[in-house]
């Protein structure tokens, strides 16, 4: 949607209530006028508006994710006994059933989508046909994003650890400047190195995670896990700081690794 069109949208519909008044079909099946799940409900309604304006697979996929979050909130809210307006619980339950129906509809509409993010999502939901589709995209530009390389690595981790490491390093090389690096990539590299007895590399990746403010074991625990000379520890820590800085700059390359 263009900036002009988006601006026009907000000029006409400054609030969710105004949007619902203009397009009641976007809101009719929700628990409108209920304080529970207000944020999740608003996300769904505005995303439905975006889909109405731009009915692409990616926009529908966003709607699916927002609707799933809304459904999860409603599952909790439907168990709450209102102190007043007892019919509100019935309203929430009806909205929950409608959310289930919307999720099924969106999944059906996206079942044949060629979008790799959606194919991966379907695989993550247990669709084996989607897994085969996803694997056929290996080595093509379609999977050249950090998230999709990480997804591919999760398939190989129990089958080929060397390939898994190669995929994870490639995922790191695909980050642009100032993009947040997924902790799972760094954590998996550290874990694989530890499992393979490559203690220096396990320490290196753990220190890289610490440099990137990721939830990694403390330096004290790492010192206990990986005993080494002060000189070696200082050299690996310095290398970890270089790797972390290169990742922040979007300039990581596997050749930065001097520890194999």
C-alpha positions as CSV (number, residue, x, y, z in Angstrom):
1,X,0.0,0.0,0.0
2,X,1.4,3.4,-0.9
3,X,2.1,6.0,1.7
4,X,-0.6,8.2,0.2
5,X,-3.1,5.4,0.3
6,X,-2.1,4.6,3.9
7,X,-2.4,8.2,4.9
8,X,-5.9,8.4,3.3
9,X,-6.9,5.2,5.2
10,X,-6.0,6.7,8.6
11,X,-7.6,10.0,7.7
12,X,-10.9,8.2,7.1
13,X,-10.5,5.6,9.9
14,X,-8.6,7.0,12.8
15,X,-9.8,4.3,15.2
16,X,-10.8,0.7,15.1
17,X,-14.4,1.7,15.9
18,X,-14.5,4.0,12.9
19,X,-13.1,1.3,10.7
20,X,-15.8,-1.1,12.0
21,X,-18.5,1.4,11.3
22,X,-17.3,1.9,7.7
23,X,-16.7,-1.9,7.1
24,X,-18.8,-3.9,9.6
25,X,-18.0,-7.2,7.8
26,X,-14.4,-6.9,9.2
27,X,-15.6,-6.9,12.8
28,X,-18.9,-8.7,13.0
29,X,-17.4,-12.1,14.0
30,X,-15.2,-10.7,16.8
31,X,-15.8,-9.9,20.5
32,X,-16.2,-6.2,19.7
33,X,-17.0,-3.9,22.6
34,X,-15.2,-6.3,25.0
35,X,-12.1,-5.3,27.0
36,X,-10.6,-8.8,26.6
37,X,-8.2,-9.3,23.7
38,X,-8.5,-5.7,22.6
39,X,-5.1,-5.4,21.0
40,X,-5.2,-8.8,19.3
41,X,-8.7,-8.0,18.0
42,X,-7.6,-4.6,16.6
43,X,-4.6,-6.3,14.9
44,X,-6.9,-8.8,13.2
45,X,-9.4,-6.1,12.1
46,X,-6.8,-3.8,10.6
47,X,-5.0,-6.6,8.9
48,X,-8.4,-7.8,7.4
49,X,-8.6,-4.2,6.0
50,X,-5.2,-4.6,4.5
51,X,-6.1,-7.9,2.9
52,X,-9.3,-6.3,1.5
53,X,-7.1,-3.6,-0.1
54,X,-4.3,-5.9,-1.1
55,X,-5.4,-9.6,-1.2
56,X,-1.9,-11.2,-1.6
57,X,-0.7,-14.4,0.0
58,X,1.7,-12.4,2.2
59,X,-1.1,-10.2,3.5
60,X,-3.3,-13.2,4.1
61,X,-0.4,-14.9,5.9
62,X,-0.1,-11.9,8.2
63,X,-3.9,-12.1,8.9
64,X,-3.4,-15.8,9.7
65,X,-0.7,-15.0,12.3
66,X,-2.7,-12.2,13.8
67,X,-5.8,-14.4,14.0
68,X,-3.9,-17.2,15.6
69,X,-2.7,-14.8,18.3
70,X,-6.3,-13.6,18.7
71,X,-7.5,-17.1,19.0
72,X,-5.0,-17.9,21.7
73,X,-6.1,-14.9,23.7
74,X,-9.7,-15.8,23.3
75,X,-9.1,-19.3,24.5
76,X,-8.0,-17.8,27.8
77,X,-10.6,-15.0,27.9
78,X,-13.5,-17.5,27.2
79,X,-12.7,-19.2,30.6
80,X,-13.1,-15.9,32.5
81,X,-16.4,-15.5,34.3
82,X,-17.6,-11.9,33.8
83,X,-18.8,-10.2,37.1
84,X,-21.4,-8.4,35.0
85,X,-23.0,-9.0,31.6
86,X,-23.0,-12.8,31.7
87,X,-23.7,-12.9,27.9
88,X,-20.2,-11.5,27.4
89,X,-18.8,-15.0,28.0
90,X,-21.1,-16.4,25.3
91,X,-19.9,-13.6,23.0
92,X,-16.3,-14.5,23.6
93,X,-17.0,-18.2,22.9
94,X,-18.7,-17.3,19.7
95,X,-15.8,-15.1,18.7
96,X,-13.4,-18.0,19.5
97,X,-15.3,-20.4,17.3
98,X,-15.3,-17.8,14.5
99,X,-11.5,-17.4,14.9
100,X,-11.1,-21.2,14.5
101,X,-13.2,-20.9,11.3
102,X,-11.1,-18.0,10.0
103,X,-7.9,-19.9,10.6
104,X,-9.2,-22.9,8.7
105,X,-10.3,-20.6,5.8
106,X,-6.9,-18.9,5.6
107,X,-5.0,-22.1,5.8
108,X,-7.1,-23.5,3.0
109,X,-6.6,-20.3,0.9
110,X,-2.8,-20.6,1.4
111,X,-2.5,-24.3,0.9
112,X,-1.1,-24.0,-2.6
113,X,0.9,-20.8,-2.1
114,X,4.4,-20.9,-3.6
115,X,5.6,-18.3,-1.1
116,X,8.6,-20.0,0.8
117,X,7.7,-18.4,4.1
118,X,4.2,-19.9,3.8
119,X,5.6,-23.3,2.7
120,X,7.8,-23.3,5.7
121,X,4.9,-22.4,8.0
122,X,2.8,-25.3,6.5
123,X,5.8,-27.7,7.1
124,X,6.1,-26.4,10.7
125,X,2.4,-27.4,11.1
126,X,3.1,-31.0,10.1
127,X,2.4,-30.8,6.3
128,X,4.9,-33.3,4.8
129,X,4.0,-32.2,1.2
130,X,5.1,-28.7,2.2
131,X,8.4,-30.2,3.6
132,X,9.1,-31.7,0.2
133,X,8.2,-28.4,-1.5
134,X,10.6,-26.6,0.9
135,X,13.5,-29.0,0.3
136,X,13.1,-28.6,-3.5
137,X,13.8,-24.9,-3.0
138,X,17.2,-25.6,-1.4
139,X,20.0,-23.8,-3.2
140,X,17.6,-21.3,-5.0
141,X,17.3,-17.6,-4.3
142,X,13.9,-18.3,-2.7
143,X,15.5,-19.5,0.5
144,X,18.2,-16.8,0.7
145,X,17.1,-15.2,3.9
146,X,18.5,-15.8,7.4
147,X,15.2,-17.2,8.7
148,X,14.7,-19.7,5.9
149,X,18.4,-20.8,6.0
150,X,17.8,-21.5,9.8
151,X,14.7,-23.4,8.9
152,X,16.6,-25.5,6.4
153,X,19.3,-26.1,9.0
154,X,16.7,-27.5,11.5
155,X,15.9,-30.2,8.9
156,X,19.5,-31.3,8.6
157,X,20.6,-31.0,12.2
158,X,19.9,-34.7,13.0
159,X,21.2,-35.9,9.6
160,X,24.3,-33.9,8.7
161,X,25.9,-31.7,11.3
162,X,28.6,-30.3,9.0
163,X,25.9,-29.2,6.5
164,X,23.9,-27.7,9.4
165,X,26.9,-25.6,10.4
166,X,27.4,-24.5,6.8
167,X,23.8,-23.4,6.5
168,X,23.9,-21.5,9.8
169,X,27.1,-19.7,8.8
170,X,25.4,-18.8,5.5
171,X,22.4,-17.5,7.4
172,X,24.6,-15.2,9.4
173,X,26.2,-13.9,6.1
174,X,22.7,-12.9,4.9
175,X,22.0,-10.4,7.7
176,X,21.9,-6.7,6.7
177,X,23.2,-3.9,8.8
178,X,21.4,-3.4,12.1
179,X,19.2,-6.5,11.6
180,X,18.6,-8.4,14.8
181,X,20.3,-11.8,14.7
182,X,18.2,-14.8,15.8
183,X,19.7,-16.2,19.0
184,X,18.8,-19.7,17.8
185,X,21.5,-19.5,15.1
186,X,24.3,-18.5,17.6
187,X,23.1,-21.0,20.2
188,X,22.9,-23.8,17.7
189,X,26.4,-23.1,16.5
190,X,27.7,-23.2,20.1
191,X,25.8,-26.4,20.9
192,X,27.0,-28.2,17.8
193,X,30.6,-27.2,18.5
194,X,30.2,-28.4,22.1
195,X,28.7,-31.7,21.0
196,X,31.6,-32.3,18.6
197,X,34.2,-31.5,21.2
198,X,35.3,-28.3,19.5
199,X,35.6,-26.5,22.7
200,X,37.4,-23.4,21.4
201,X,34.6,-22.8,18.8
202,X,31.9,-23.5,21.4
203,X,33.4,-20.8,23.6
204,X,33.8,-18.5,20.6
205,X,30.1,-18.7,19.6
206,X,29.0,-18.4,23.2
207,X,31.1,-15.2,23.6
208,X,29.6,-13.9,20.3
209,X,26.2,-14.4,21.8
210,X,27.1,-12.5,24.9
211,X,28.5,-9.7,22.8
212,X,25.1,-9.5,21.0
213,X,23.2,-9.5,24.3
214,X,21.7,-12.9,23.8
215,X,20.6,-15.2,26.6
216,X,23.8,-17.3,26.8
217,X,25.5,-18.8,29.9
218,X,27.5,-16.3,31.9
219,X,31.2,-15.8,31.3
220,X,31.9,-17.5,34.7
221,X,30.0,-20.6,33.6
222,X,31.8,-20.6,30.3
223,X,35.2,-20.4,32.1
224,X,34.2,-23.5,34.0
225,X,32.9,-25.4,31.0
226,X,35.9,-24.5,28.7
227,X,39.2,-24.2,30.7
228,X,42.0,-22.7,28.7
229,X,44.9,-20.3,29.1
230,X,44.2,-16.6,29.7
231,X,46.0,-15.8,26.4
232,X,43.7,-18.2,24.5
233,X,40.6,-16.9,26.2
234,X,41.5,-13.3,25.4
235,X,42.2,-14.1,21.8
236,X,38.8,-15.9,21.4
237,X,37.0,-13.2,23.2
238,X,38.5,-10.6,20.9
239,X,37.5,-12.7,17.8
240,X,34.0,-12.9,19.2
241,X,33.8,-9.1,19.5
242,X,34.9,-8.8,15.8
243,X,32.3,-11.3,14.7
244,X,29.5,-9.5,16.7
245,X,30.5,-6.2,15.2
246,X,30.6,-7.6,11.7
247,X,27.1,-9.0,12.2
248,X,25.8,-5.6,13.4
249,X,27.3,-4.1,10.2
250,X,25.8,-6.8,8.0
251,X,29.3,-7.8,6.9
252,X,29.8,-11.3,8.4
253,X,31.6,-13.9,6.4
254,X,32.6,-17.4,7.4
255,X,36.3,-16.5,6.6
256,X,36.3,-14.4,9.8
257,X,36.6,-17.7,11.7
258,X,40.1,-18.5,12.6
259,X,39.1,-21.3,14.9
260,X,38.0,-24.5,13.1
